[in-house]
Amino acid sequence: MKITSKTGLLLIDVQKAFDDPKWGSRNNPFAEENIGHLLSVWRAKGLPVVHIRHLSRNRGSLFHPDADSCDFKEEARPLAEEPVIEKYVNSAFIGTDLEERLRERGIQSLVIAGLTTDHCVSTTTRMARNLGFDPQLLSDATATFDRVDLDGNRIPAAEVHRIHLASLHGEFTQVTNIRNLIAHL
């Protein structure tokens, strides 16, 4: 993918809520650092950035707008001129004006990073392709947590991450990493 002014960086749910120990073990502990590096390079090139923030209507949720944990992590804090799309479901396209905003700006391609690989990142990536966008997903700027299968067996986060990237690659997106992406900037 050639990166042009029509390529947007979509940062999904890079929020403090995911620092809570309740989530358990996760893979890719450097995802946020990688996101921060990419974001600074992206901004220096003057390319468009869109931040996605997950919200919950449940007052006890880490994602409730009144909770400090709902805030963006420092590595991905939006600048005043960068749009923030707030969503209540896994897809950043459902119940938001994300698609309209992207189309108004002429954005045709997306570089996607954020949390978590198997939930909001995967869902948004799939829908981006279904809506006609050309997404690229960054393997080292995404992460997830251990999951438990139907038999109660723990599936390590690294395996969940790897399988979801494999499922998305080729059909819904091209999976790459930050080093390869930056080489095309």
N, C-alpha and C positions, 0 to 999 in steps of 0.2 A: 504494500500500500504506500502510495506517495502521500506524504503529509503536506497539505496545502492550507490556505486560509479557509477552506470549506471543510476542514477536519476539526471536530470539536472534542475536547477532553471531557469525559463524563465521569465524575468522581461520586461514587455511590456509598452513602451511609458511613463515611469516615468519622464516626461519632464516638464520644467518650463512653457511651453505654457498653461498648464491646470490651472495655477494660475491666468490667466487673468479673470477679472470679466465678460467678455462677455459671458462666459459659463453659468453664473447664479448659482443657488443653487445646491449643490451636497450633496450626502450622505457620510457616513464614513469619517469624517474629519481626522481620525487617520490612514488611509490606508498607507500613506507614512512612518509614524513612525513605523507601523507594518512591512512594507517592509524592512526598515532599520534594525530592530531587526532581522528579519529572515535572511537577507543577512549577518549580522555579525556572526550569528550562523552557517549558511551554509558555509561561508568561513573558520571558525574555524575548521570545520569538513573536509575541503579540498575537498568539493563536487563541481562539475562543475556548472558554472553560465554563462548564455548568456543574454546579454542586447539587447533589441530591441529599435530602435529609429525611430520614424515616421518623414518623410521628405516631404516637399511640393516643387513643382517646381514654385509655385506662389510666387513672390517676396514679396507680401504683407501679406503672411501667417505667423502666429506665429510659424509654423513648417518649414519655409524656413531655410536652413542651415546657412545663414548669420545672422539670428535673434538670439539674446541672449536667447530668450525664447525657442529655439530649444534644448538648452542644457539640460542635465540630472539634476534632482533635487539632492541636496546634499545627501539625504538618499540612493540614488541608483546610485551614481557615480561609473562608472566602474573602476576597477584596470587595469593597463597596460596589464596584461596577460589575462584579461577576454574579450572574443570576443564581438564585437558590430555589430549587423546586422542592416542595414539601409533599410527601406522599404518605398514605396510610396503608398501602398494600405492598406486595413484593415488587411489582413492576412500577418503574418510574414513569411509565406511559399511561397508566390507568388512573383516571380521576385527576389528572394534571394537564397543564398546557405545554408539556415538554415537546411533544411532536410539533405543535404549532410554532413554538419559539425556535426550534431547530430549523424548520422550513423557512420561517421569516428571515433567518440569518443566512440562508442558502447552504446550511451544513448538510453534507451528504454522507460523510464518513465520521465514525466515532472511534475514539480510543477509550476503552472502558477499564476502570480500576475501582477497587473499593472492597466493601465487606457486605455480606459473606459470599464466597464463591458459589455455594450451592443454593443460596436463597435469592436475595435481591439482585446480585450480580448476574446470575444465570438467567433469571426471569426477564430482566431488562435487556440483556444481550439477545435472547431469543426473540423478544418482541421488536427490538431494533431491526433485526434482519427481516422479520415478517412485515414490517412497515416500509421496507425498501432501503433502509440505511445500510452502509457497509461498515460493520463493526470489527474492531480488533480488540482482543482481550489480553491484558498483561498478566502473565502467570506469576510474576514476582511482585506485583502490586495488587494482589488479591490474597485473601486468606479465609480460612474457615476454622471450625471447631470440631472436636471429636463428636461423633453421632452414635446413637444406639439403634441397632436394627430391631426388627420385629421379634427376634428371639432373645433380646436383651444383651446381645454381644456388642461390645464397644468397637467402633470402626475408627481408627486413628484419623485425625484431621488431614494428615498428608495424603492418605489414601482417598479420602472423600474429595479433596482438592484435585488430585490427579485424575480421578475418574470423571469428575464433572468437566474438567478442562478437555479431556479426551472426548466426551460426549458432545461438547459444543464445537470443537475444532473441525473445520471442513464443511460443516453444514450450516451452522449459525454464525460462525466467526472464524477468524484466523487467530490462533493463539500465538503470542510472541512474548518477548521480554523487553524490559526497558532499554537495555544496551542495544538491541537490534532496532528498536523503534527510534531511539535518539540518533542512530546512524543515518536514518532517513529524514531527519529534520534539516 
